[in-house]
Amino acid sequence: MPRLLSLNTYHYRRGGSDVAFLESDKLFAGLGWETAVFAMHHPKNEPSPWSEYFVDELELGSNYTLAKKIGMTTKVVYSFEARKKLARLLDGWRPDIAHSHCIYHHISPSVLSLLHKRGIPTVMTAHDLKLACPAYKMLNDRGICERCKHGNLMNVALHRCIHGSLGMSSLIMVESVVHRMLGLYRHNLDRVIVPSRFYGEKLAEWGWPRDKLVHIPNFIEADNFVPQYEPGKYFLYFGRLAPEKGVDKLIRAVKGLCVALKIAGVGPSESELHKLAGQDGNIEFLGHCSGDRLWQLVRQSRAVVLPSQWYENAPLSILESYASGKPVIGARIGGIVEMVRDGESGFLFDPGSADDLAAKLSNAASLPEIRLKEMGEFARRHVATRFTRARFISGTLKLYAELGVDISSHSNTG
């Protein structure tokens, strides 16, 4: 029976990468694999029989004593604690393969060199652009930024790319310099999985060998979603309220139109976005929404809007909207372009342009309902045939087999 070790900072559904980590572990356990997880302690974590090996909680934005902050600074760069605790796990349970997700600051790539030393093949899913850009997003206050592409990481501190903070940006600059000098990612990862082809091209541009990059799309269980093809009266944004998500452009676009917009989510830009919306009665903030309440909002919408300003990867929100029978109006940037078929499953607009977004919203608002219904039906068929569980399992098993895992008696895609 093959053994899979999955590594990720959080062991709860905090964001899309955490959902992917948990769902992947669940998926392979369901295929009969023995699975184990390695993560960080957190009050919101889901229960795990492996929690005794988890590293201590570390949240860079929290209020800690000076002594603790100094200790955490070293952990961000290279966590000896994570390496020691993972070694203890491996002493009693050796996996056939390790699959890393987001481990950056909290666990650190110290664990990757340990796995390599133990002869355990290791892959990582690139949920963001951290393997190239120290600041994850290739985005700062001035917009898209690729200044570090040719190796000058001083730009991270000079342009305060991390939360606009010189201290935090300097720390991440040092972290990235050390990681690159030691080759902690390049030398210890056997493959990097890219959920979008765009990310594969971008990492290759930044020097990653193409033969280490493997495209495996995200998947969704479309049958778990009940579609509603009849168009509703409002447009919907659901997700994190952060600068890179472009919700400010969406609000500006809507304020010039007579259309209704509902915004479901929380985040650091929340108060700023409330001020921008002002007293506009067409814009409604719903706060955090999840579960049945969220899916009902999606089903009853006219279309879902994804106004991102950064290089999005392969947003699950698009797949969830499609599975719910809804077209998506998305920015023409990053992996969104691969997922939204302009005029078929939704519409694309120029990223950062409130005017172009307003034009697309106006068009969708005035389209005959039968046309929007057809687009929703196309979106549902598209997600149910292209972004499937079987395709994800097949691609992942093929990769694991290439790295020496015997999957001969455990290749059922279910």
TORKE-970893 format. One record per residue (C-alpha): x, y, z; residue number from 1. Coordinates in steps of 0.05 Angstrom, whole numbers, always signed. Example, Ala and Ser with C-alpha at 12.3 -4.5 7.8 and 13.67 -1.06 7.14 Angstrom:
BEGIN
<atom u="+246" v="-90" w="+156" lose="1"/>
<atom u="+273" v="-21" w="+143" lose="2"/>
//
This chain:
BEGIN
<atom u="+0" v="+0" w="+0" lose="1"/>
<atom u="+33" v="+66" w="-22" lose="2"/>
<atom u="+46" v="+119" w="+30" lose="3"/>
<atom u="+35" v="+194" w="+18" lose="4"/>
<atom u="+60" v="+250" w="+64" lose="5"/>
<atom u="+27" v="+318" w="+52" lose="6"/>
<atom u="+56" v="+382" w="+80" lose="7"/>
<atom u="+21" v="+449" w="+89" lose="8"/>
<atom u="+22" v="+506" w="+139" lose="9"/>
<atom u="-52" v="+503" w="+159" lose="10"/>
<atom u="-94" v="+442" w="+174" lose="11"/>
<atom u="-161" v="+478" w="+164" lose="12"/>
<atom u="-196" v="+508" w="+104" lose="13"/>
<atom u="-166" v="+578" w="+108" lose="14"/>
<atom u="-157" v="+588" w="+33" lose="15"/>
<atom u="-156" v="+553" w="-34" lose="16"/>
<atom u="-87" v="+522" w="-23" lose="17"/>
<atom u="-109" v="+493" w="+44" lose="18"/>
<atom u="-172" v="+464" w="+13" lose="19"/>
<atom u="-129" v="+432" w="-41" lose="20"/>
<atom u="-82" v="+402" w="+12" lose="21"/>
<atom u="-139" v="+373" w="+53" lose="22"/>
<atom u="-178" v="+347" w="-7" lose="23"/>
<atom u="-116" v="+314" w="-36" lose="24"/>
<atom u="-101" v="+278" w="+29" lose="25"/>
<atom u="-175" v="+256" w="+33" lose="26"/>
<atom u="-174" v="+234" w="-40" lose="27"/>
<atom u="-114" v="+189" w="-34" lose="28"/>
<atom u="-138" v="+160" w="+32" lose="29"/>
<atom u="-202" v="+142" w="-4" lose="30"/>
<atom u="-161" v="+106" w="-57" lose="31"/>
<atom u="-132" v="+61" w="-4" lose="32"/>
<atom u="-66" v="+97" w="+7" lose="33"/>
<atom u="-36" v="+106" w="+75" lose="34"/>
<atom u="-31" v="+181" w="+87" lose="35"/>
<atom u="+0" v="+227" w="+137" lose="36"/>
<atom u="+2" v="+303" w="+144" lose="37"/>
<atom u="+52" v="+353" w="+171" lose="38"/>
<atom u="+28" v="+423" w="+189" lose="39"/>
<atom u="+29" v="+479" w="+241" lose="40"/>
<atom u="-12" v="+480" w="+305" lose="41"/>
<atom u="-70" v="+528" w="+300" lose="42"/>
<atom u="-135" v="+537" w="+341" lose="43"/>
<atom u="-177" v="+527" w="+278" lose="44"/>
<atom u="-142" v="+463" w="+256" lose="45"/>
<atom u="-184" v="+402" w="+239" lose="46"/>
<atom u="-167" v="+342" w="+284" lose="47"/>
<atom u="-109" v="+299" w="+260" lose="48"/>
<atom u="-75" v="+237" w="+288" lose="49"/>
<atom u="-10" v="+268" w="+266" lose="50"/>
<atom u="-16" v="+333" w="+306" lose="51"/>
<atom u="+37" v="+312" w="+357" lose="52"/>
<atom u="+88" v="+325" w="+302" lose="53"/>
<atom u="+61" v="+394" w="+282" lose="54"/>
<atom u="+105" v="+455" w="+291" lose="55"/>
<atom u="+87" v="+510" w="+340" lose="56"/>
<atom u="+41" v="+565" w="+317" lose="57"/>
<atom u="+76" v="+624" w="+284" lose="58"/>
<atom u="+37" v="+684" w="+258" lose="59"/>
<atom u="+80" v="+741" w="+235" lose="60"/>
<atom u="+26" v="+794" w="+244" lose="61"/>
<atom u="+13" v="+777" w="+317" lose="62"/>
<atom u="+37" v="+814" w="+379" lose="63"/>
<atom u="+96" v="+776" w="+408" lose="64"/>
<atom u="+151" v="+796" w="+456" lose="65"/>
<atom u="+217" v="+819" w="+426" lose="66"/>
<atom u="+251" v="+754" w="+445" lose="67"/>
<atom u="+197" v="+713" w="+410" lose="68"/>
<atom u="+200" v="+757" w="+349" lose="69"/>
<atom u="+275" v="+746" w="+343" lose="70"/>
<atom u="+265" v="+671" w="+349" lose="71"/>
<atom u="+210" v="+672" w="+297" lose="72"/>
<atom u="+253" v="+711" w="+249" lose="73"/>
<atom u="+303" v="+654" w="+247" lose="74"/>
<atom u="+246" v="+604" w="+238" lose="75"/>
<atom u="+220" v="+642" w="+178" lose="76"/>
<atom u="+287" v="+633" w="+143" lose="77"/>
<atom u="+302" v="+561" w="+166" lose="78"/>
<atom u="+261" v="+524" w="+218" lose="79"/>
<atom u="+303" v="+474" w="+257" lose="80"/>
<atom u="+240" v="+458" w="+297" lose="81"/>
<atom u="+203" v="+436" w="+234" lose="82"/>
<atom u="+262" v="+395" w="+210" lose="83"/>
<atom u="+269" v="+360" w="+278" lose="84"/>
<atom u="+195" v="+344" w="+285" lose="85"/>
<atom u="+190" v="+318" w="+214" lose="86"/>
<atom u="+251" v="+275" w="+226" lose="87"/>
<atom u="+215" v="+244" w="+285" lose="88"/>
<atom u="+154" v="+229" w="+242" lose="89"/>
<atom u="+197" v="+199" w="+187" lose="90"/>
<atom u="+234" v="+155" w="+237" lose="91"/>
<atom u="+169" v="+118" w="+252" lose="92"/>
<atom u="+133" v="+125" w="+185" lose="93"/>
<atom u="+169" v="+129" w="+118" lose="94"/>
<atom u="+128" v="+154" w="+59" lose="95"/>
<atom u="+138" v="+132" w="-13" lose="96"/>
<atom u="+128" v="+205" w="-34" lose="97"/>
<atom u="+120" v="+273" w="-2" lose="98"/>
<atom u="+74" v="+327" w="-31" lose="99"/>
<atom u="+85" v="+397" w="-6" lose="100"/>
<atom u="+35" v="+454" w="-12" lose="101"/>
<atom u="+45" v="+522" w="+22" lose="102"/>
<atom u="+101" v="+514" w="+74" lose="103"/>
<atom u="+140" v="+579" w="+64" lose="104"/>
<atom u="+149" v="+621" w="+127" lose="105"/>
<atom u="+116" v="+578" w="+179" lose="106"/>
<atom u="+148" v="+510" w="+165" lose="107"/>
<atom u="+203" v="+534" w="+117" lose="108"/>
<atom u="+239" v="+493" w="+64" lose="109"/>
<atom u="+285" v="+463" w="+117" lose="110"/>
<atom u="+239" v="+402" w="+112" lose="111"/>
<atom u="+253" v="+395" w="+38" lose="112"/>
<atom u="+327" v="+384" w="+47" lose="113"/>
<atom u="+311" v="+332" w="+101" lose="114"/>
<atom u="+264" v="+294" w="+54" lose="115"/>
<atom u="+318" v="+297" w="+0" lose="116"/>
<atom u="+370" v="+271" w="+48" lose="117"/>
<atom u="+324" v="+213" w="+67" lose="118"/>
<atom u="+316" v="+195" w="-6" lose="119"/>
<atom u="+241" v="+211" w="-8" lose="120"/>
<atom u="+218" v="+239" w="-75" lose="121"/>
<atom u="+184" v="+306" w="-63" lose="122"/>
<atom u="+137" v="+349" w="-105" lose="123"/>
<atom u="+105" v="+416" w="-91" lose="124"/>
<atom u="+42" v="+447" w="-118" lose="125"/>
<atom u="+54" v="+520" w="-137" lose="126"/>
<atom u="-9" v="+552" w="-110" lose="127"/>
<atom u="+23" v="+621" w="-118" lose="128"/>
<atom u="+87" v="+650" w="-147" lose="129"/>
<atom u="+131" v="+646" w="-85" lose="130"/>
<atom u="+180" v="+598" w="-119" lose="131"/>
<atom u="+198" v="+658" w="-164" lose="132"/>
<atom u="+175" v="+722" w="-129" lose="133"/>
<atom u="+193" v="+732" w="-56" lose="134"/>
<atom u="+128" v="+770" w="-47" lose="135"/>
<atom u="+84" v="+713" w="-75" lose="136"/>
<atom u="+43" v="+756" w="-123" lose="137"/>
<atom u="+89" v="+794" w="-170" lose="138"/>
<atom u="+48" v="+854" w="-149" lose="139"/>
<atom u="+60" v="+917" w="-109" lose="140"/>
<atom u="+27" v="+985" w="-100" lose="141"/>
<atom u="+47" v="+1004" w="-171" lose="142"/>
<atom u="+17" v="+943" w="-203" lose="143"/>
<atom u="+48" v="+880" w="-233" lose="144"/>
<atom u="+121" v="+876" w="-214" lose="145"/>
<atom u="+176" v="+829" w="-240" lose="146"/>
<atom u="+237" v="+869" w="-219" lose="147"/>
<atom u="+269" v="+810" w="-184" lose="148"/>
<atom u="+268" v="+765" w="-246" lose="149"/>
<atom u="+341" v="+775" w="-259" lose="150"/>
<atom u="+364" v="+763" w="-188" lose="151"/>
<atom u="+366" v="+831" w="-153" lose="152"/>
<atom u="+325" v="+815" w="-91" lose="153"/>
<atom u="+341" v="+883" w="-60" lose="154"/>
<atom u="+279" v="+905" w="-97" lose="155"/>
<atom u="+236" v="+870" w="-44" lose="156"/>
<atom u="+260" v="+918" w="+10" lose="157"/>
<atom u="+268" v="+979" w="-35" lose="158"/>
<atom u="+196" v="+975" w="-57" lose="159"/>
<atom u="+169" v="+949" w="+10" lose="160"/>
<atom u="+133" v="+892" w="-26" lose="161"/>
<atom u="+108" v="+858" w="+38" lose="162"/>
<atom u="+49" v="+897" w="+68" lose="163"/>
<atom u="+85" v="+962" w="+53" lose="164"/>
<atom u="+131" v="+948" w="+112" lose="165"/>
<atom u="+206" v="+959" w="+108" lose="166"/>
<atom u="+219" v="+910" w="+165" lose="167"/>
<atom u="+177" v="+854" w="+138" lose="168"/>
<atom u="+202" v="+865" w="+67" lose="169"/>
<atom u="+274" v="+863" w="+90" lose="170"/>
<atom u="+262" v="+799" w="+128" lose="171"/>
<atom u="+231" v="+765" w="+67" lose="172"/>
<atom u="+288" v="+792" w="+24" lose="173"/>
<atom u="+339" v="+758" w="+70" lose="174"/>
<atom u="+297" v="+695" w="+72" lose="175"/>
<atom u="+296" v="+692" w="-4" lose="176"/>
<atom u="+370" v="+706" w="-11" lose="177"/>
<atom u="+387" v="+649" w="+37" lose="178"/>
<atom u="+339" v="+600" w="+4" lose="179"/>
<atom u="+367" v="+615" w="-65" lose="180"/>
<atom u="+439" v="+610" w="-42" lose="181"/>
<atom u="+426" v="+542" w="-10" lose="182"/>
<atom u="+380" v="+520" w="-67" lose="183"/>
<atom u="+329" v="+496" w="-16" lose="184"/>
<atom u="+273" v="+493" w="-68" lose="185"/>
<atom u="+312" v="+483" w="-133" lose="186"/>
<atom u="+356" v="+426" w="-108" lose="187"/>
<atom u="+306" v="+388" w="-64" lose="188"/>
<atom u="+242" v="+388" w="-105" lose="189"/>
<atom u="+237" v="+334" w="-158" lose="190"/>
<atom u="+177" v="+365" w="-192" lose="191"/>
<atom u="+133" v="+427" w="-186" lose="192"/>
<atom u="+59" v="+419" w="-203" lose="193"/>
<atom u="+28" v="+480" w="-236" lose="194"/>
<atom u="-49" v="+482" w="-237" lose="195"/>
<atom u="-47" v="+532" w="-295" lose="196"/>
<atom u="-4" v="+532" w="-357" lose="197"/>
<atom u="+8" v="+606" w="-344" lose="198"/>
<atom u="+44" v="+590" w="-279" lose="199"/>
<atom u="+87" v="+539" w="-315" lose="200"/>
<atom u="+108" v="+592" w="-366" lose="201"/>
<atom u="+120" v="+645" w="-313" lose="202"/>
<atom u="+164" v="+599" w="-270" lose="203"/>
<atom u="+203" v="+579" w="-332" lose="204"/>
<atom u="+214" v="+652" w="-348" lose="205"/>
<atom u="+243" v="+660" w="-279" lose="206"/>
<atom u="+292" v="+604" w="-289" lose="207"/>
<atom u="+257" v="+540" w="-268" lose="208"/>
<atom u="+275" v="+481" w="-313" lose="209"/>
<atom u="+215" v="+463" w="-356" lose="210"/>
<atom u="+226" v="+389" w="-344" lose="211"/>
<atom u="+212" v="+400" w="-270" lose="212"/>
<atom u="+145" v="+433" w="-284" lose="213"/>
<atom u="+82" v="+390" w="-291" lose="214"/>
<atom u="+13" v="+417" w="-309" lose="215"/>
<atom u="-43" v="+384" w="-270" lose="216"/>
<atom u="-108" v="+425" w="-268" lose="217"/>
<atom u="-148" v="+433" w="-204" lose="218"/>
<atom u="-211" v="+392" w="-198" lose="219"/>
<atom u="-280" v="+398" w="-169" lose="220"/>
<atom u="-335" v="+348" w="-154" lose="221"/>
<atom u="-387" v="+380" w="-199" lose="222"/>
<atom u="-440" v="+330" w="-177" lose="223"/>
<atom u="-436" v="+360" w="-107" lose="224"/>
<atom u="-464" v="+425" w="-134" lose="225"/>
<atom u="-537" v="+437" w="-153" lose="226"/>
<atom u="-538" v="+483" w="-214" lose="227"/>
<atom u="-588" v="+538" w="-226" lose="228"/>
<atom u="-586" v="+563" w="-297" lose="229"/>
<atom u="-639" v="+617" w="-293" lose="230"/>
<atom u="-604" v="+685" w="-286" lose="231"/>
<atom u="-615" v="+725" w="-223" lose="232"/>
<atom u="-618" v="+800" w="-216" lose="233"/>
<atom u="-550" v="+815" w="-183" lose="234"/>
<atom u="-476" v="+804" w="-197" lose="235"/>
<atom u="-435" v="+770" w="-143" lose="236"/>
<atom u="-363" v="+774" w="-119" lose="237"/>
<atom u="-343" v="+722" w="-67" lose="238"/>
<atom u="-273" v="+716" w="-39" lose="239"/>
<atom u="-220" v="+753" w="+0" lose="240"/>
<atom u="-224" v="+829" w="+4" lose="241"/>
<atom u="-152" v="+846" w="-10" lose="242"/>
<atom u="-118" v="+895" w="-58" lose="243"/>
<atom u="-97" v="+842" w="-109" lose="244"/>
<atom u="-169" v="+820" w="-118" lose="245"/>
<atom u="-189" v="+885" w="-153" lose="246"/>
<atom u="-255" v="+893" w="-116" lose="247"/>
<atom u="-244" v="+968" w="-116" lose="248"/>
<atom u="-247" v="+968" w="-193" lose="249"/>
<atom u="-311" v="+927" w="-189" lose="250"/>
<atom u="-343" v="+978" w="-143" lose="251"/>
<atom u="-322" v="+1035" w="-188" lose="252"/>
<atom u="-351" v="+999" w="-248" lose="253"/>
<atom u="-417" v="+986" w="-214" lose="254"/>
<atom u="-425" v="+1057" w="-188" lose="255"/>
<atom u="-434" v="+1082" w="-259" lose="256"/>
<atom u="-488" v="+1030" w="-275" lose="257"/>
<atom u="-557" v="+1013" w="-252" lose="258"/>
<atom u="-540" v="+941" w="-232" lose="259"/>
<atom u="-539" v="+906" w="-165" lose="260"/>
<atom u="-475" v="+878" w="-135" lose="261"/>
<atom u="-468" v="+833" w="-74" lose="262"/>
<atom u="-399" v="+824" w="-42" lose="263"/>
<atom u="-387" v="+763" w="+1" lose="264"/>
<atom u="-322" v="+761" w="+39" lose="265"/>
<atom u="-276" v="+794" w="+89" lose="266"/>
<atom u="-204" v="+817" w="+88" lose="267"/>
<atom u="-156" v="+875" w="+99" lose="268"/>
<atom u="-188" v="+920" w="+47" lose="269"/>
<atom u="-258" v="+915" w="+77" lose="270"/>
<atom u="-263" v="+983" w="+110" lose="271"/>
<atom u="-232" v="+1018" w="+50" lose="272"/>
<atom u="-282" v="+984" w="+3" lose="273"/>
<atom u="-341" v="+1004" w="+47" lose="274"/>
<atom u="-318" v="+1076" w="+43" lose="275"/>
<atom u="-311" v="+1071" w="-32" lose="276"/>
<atom u="-381" v="+1043" w="-40" lose="277"/>
<atom u="-409" v="+1098" w="+4" lose="278"/>
<atom u="-485" v="+1099" w="+7" lose="279"/>
<atom u="-495" v="+1066" w="-60" lose="280"/>
<atom u="-558" v="+1025" w="-51" lose="281"/>
<atom u="-539" v="+978" w="-108" lose="282"/>
<atom u="-478" v="+951" w="-71" lose="283"/>
<atom u="-487" v="+904" w="-12" lose="284"/>
<atom u="-433" v="+876" w="+33" lose="285"/>
<atom u="-451" v="+808" w="+63" lose="286"/>
<atom u="-389" v="+793" w="+104" lose="287"/>
<atom u="-363" v="+722" w="+110" lose="288"/>
<atom u="-407" v="+671" w="+75" lose="289"/>
<atom u="-397" v="+596" w="+69" lose="290"/>
<atom u="-433" v="+531" w="+59" lose="291"/>
<atom u="-505" v="+530" w="+36" lose="292"/>
<atom u="-513" v="+605" w="+45" lose="293"/>
<atom u="-456" v="+619" w="-3" lose="294"/>
<atom u="-478" v="+568" w="-55" lose="295"/>
<atom u="-548" v="+597" w="-54" lose="296"/>
<atom u="-519" v="+666" w="-67" lose="297"/>
<atom u="-480" v="+638" w="-126" lose="298"/>
<atom u="-539" v="+600" w="-155" lose="299"/>
<atom u="-585" v="+661" w="-151" lose="300"/>
<atom u="-536" v="+709" w="-183" lose="301"/>
<atom u="-535" v="+733" w="-255" lose="302"/>
<atom u="-460" v="+721" w="-261" lose="303"/>
<atom u="-399" v="+717" w="-215" lose="304"/>
<atom u="-345" v="+770" w="-223" lose="305"/>
<atom u="-271" v="+758" w="-213" lose="306"/>
<atom u="-236" v="+826" w="-221" lose="307"/>
<atom u="-166" v="+805" w="-201" lose="308"/>
<atom u="-106" v="+850" w="-212" lose="309"/>
<atom u="-51" v="+799" w="-199" lose="310"/>
<atom u="-29" v="+736" w="-236" lose="311"/>
<atom u="-84" v="+689" w="-211" lose="312"/>
<atom u="-67" v="+616" w="-217" lose="313"/>
<atom u="-129" v="+571" w="-226" lose="314"/>
<atom u="-183" v="+599" w="-180" lose="315"/>
<atom u="-229" v="+548" w="-150" lose="316"/>
<atom u="-283" v="+602" w="-147" lose="317"/>
<atom u="-288" v="+597" w="-223" lose="318"/>
<atom u="-298" v="+522" w="-220" lose="319"/>
<atom u="-349" v="+530" w="-164" lose="320"/>
<atom u="-388" v="+582" w="-203" lose="321"/>
<atom u="-388" v="+538" w="-266" lose="322"/>
<atom u="-412" v="+478" w="-225" lose="323"/>
<atom u="-468" v="+522" w="-199" lose="324"/>
<atom u="-489" v="+538" w="-271" lose="325"/>
<atom u="-464" v="+610" w="-272" lose="326"/>
<atom u="-420" v="+646" w="-322" lose="327"/>
<atom u="-360" v="+685" w="-298" lose="328"/>
<atom u="-337" v="+755" w="-316" lose="329"/>
<atom u="-262" v="+752" w="-304" lose="330"/>
<atom u="-200" v="+796" w="-313" lose="331"/>
<atom u="-157" v="+778" w="-373" lose="332"/>
<atom u="-96" v="+761" w="-330" lose="333"/>
<atom u="-58" v="+699" w="-307" lose="334"/>
<atom u="-93" v="+632" w="-308" lose="335"/>
<atom u="-162" v="+663" w="-312" lose="336"/>
<atom u="-153" v="+668" w="-387" lose="337"/>
<atom u="-147" v="+592" w="-391" lose="338"/>
<atom u="-211" v="+581" w="-352" lose="339"/>
<atom u="-260" v="+633" w="-378" lose="340"/>
<atom u="-281" v="+622" w="-450" lose="341"/>
<atom u="-298" v="+691" w="-474" lose="342"/>
<atom u="-369" v="+693" w="-499" lose="343"/>
<atom u="-382" v="+620" w="-481" lose="344"/>
<atom u="-374" v="+609" w="-406" lose="345"/>
<atom u="-368" v="+683" w="-389" lose="346"/>
<atom u="-332" v="+747" w="-409" lose="347"/>
<atom u="-261" v="+773" w="-402" lose="348"/>
<atom u="-243" v="+846" w="-389" lose="349"/>
<atom u="-178" v="+885" w="-386" lose="350"/>
<atom u="-149" v="+879" w="-316" lose="351"/>
<atom u="-150" v="+943" w="-276" lose="352"/>
<atom u="-199" v="+977" w="-324" lose="353"/>
<atom u="-263" v="+997" w="-289" lose="354"/>
<atom u="-290" v="+1023" w="-356" lose="355"/>
<atom u="-280" v="+957" w="-392" lose="356"/>
<atom u="-309" v="+919" w="-333" lose="357"/>
<atom u="-369" v="+966" w="-332" lose="358"/>
<atom u="-380" v="+951" w="-406" lose="359"/>
<atom u="-379" v="+876" w="-394" lose="360"/>
<atom u="-426" v="+883" w="-334" lose="361"/>
<atom u="-473" v="+925" w="-376" lose="362"/>
<atom u="-472" v="+874" w="-432" lose="363"/>
<atom u="-487" v="+817" w="-384" lose="364"/>
<atom u="-543" v="+857" w="-351" lose="365"/>
<atom u="-577" v="+869" w="-418" lose="366"/>
<atom u="-567" v="+800" w="-450" lose="367"/>
<atom u="-631" v="+759" w="-460" lose="368"/>
<atom u="-640" v="+710" w="-403" lose="369"/>
<atom u="-639" v="+652" w="-451" lose="370"/>
<atom u="-569" v="+672" w="-473" lose="371"/>
<atom u="-542" v="+675" w="-401" lose="372"/>
<atom u="-576" v="+609" w="-387" lose="373"/>
<atom u="-540" v="+577" w="-446" lose="374"/>
<atom u="-474" v="+604" w="-421" lose="375"/>
<atom u="-487" v="+575" w="-352" lose="376"/>
<atom u="-504" v="+507" w="-383" lose="377"/>
<atom u="-439" v="+510" w="-424" lose="378"/>
<atom u="-400" v="+528" w="-361" lose="379"/>
<atom u="-429" v="+469" w="-324" lose="380"/>
<atom u="-412" v="+420" w="-380" lose="381"/>
<atom u="-342" v="+450" w="-386" lose="382"/>
<atom u="-325" v="+440" w="-312" lose="383"/>
<atom u="-357" v="+371" w="-310" lose="384"/>
<atom u="-314" v="+345" w="-367" lose="385"/>
<atom u="-248" v="+384" w="-361" lose="386"/>
<atom u="-235" v="+394" w="-287" lose="387"/>
<atom u="-252" v="+326" w="-260" lose="388"/>
<atom u="-230" v="+284" w="-202" lose="389"/>
<atom u="-210" v="+227" w="-249" lose="390"/>
<atom u="-166" v="+273" w="-291" lose="391"/>
<atom u="-131" v="+300" w="-228" lose="392"/>
<atom u="-119" v="+231" w="-200" lose="393"/>
<atom u="-93" v="+205" w="-266" lose="394"/>
<atom u="-44" v="+262" w="-274" lose="395"/>
<atom u="-20" v="+258" w="-202" lose="396"/>
<atom u="-12" v="+182" w="-204" lose="397"/>
<atom u="+28" v="+187" w="-268" lose="398"/>
<atom u="+74" v="+237" w="-236" lose="399"/>
<atom u="+83" v="+196" w="-173" lose="400"/>
<atom u="+98" v="+134" w="-215" lose="401"/>
<atom u="+152" v="+173" w="-255" lose="402"/>
<atom u="+185" v="+187" w="-188" lose="403"/>
<atom u="+187" v="+113" w="-169" lose="404"/>
<atom u="+123" v="+101" w="-131" lose="405"/>
<atom u="+92" v="+33" w="-145" lose="406"/>
<atom u="+19" v="+48" w="-162" lose="407"/>
<atom u="+5" v="-16" w="-200" lose="408"/>
<atom u="-48" v="-42" w="-152" lose="409"/>
<atom u="-74" v="+26" w="-129" lose="410"/>
<atom u="-88" v="+65" w="-193" lose="411"/>
<atom u="-164" v="+64" w="-190" lose="412"/>
<atom u="-190" v="+134" w="-202" lose="413"/>
<atom u="-256" v="+118" w="-169" lose="414"/>
//
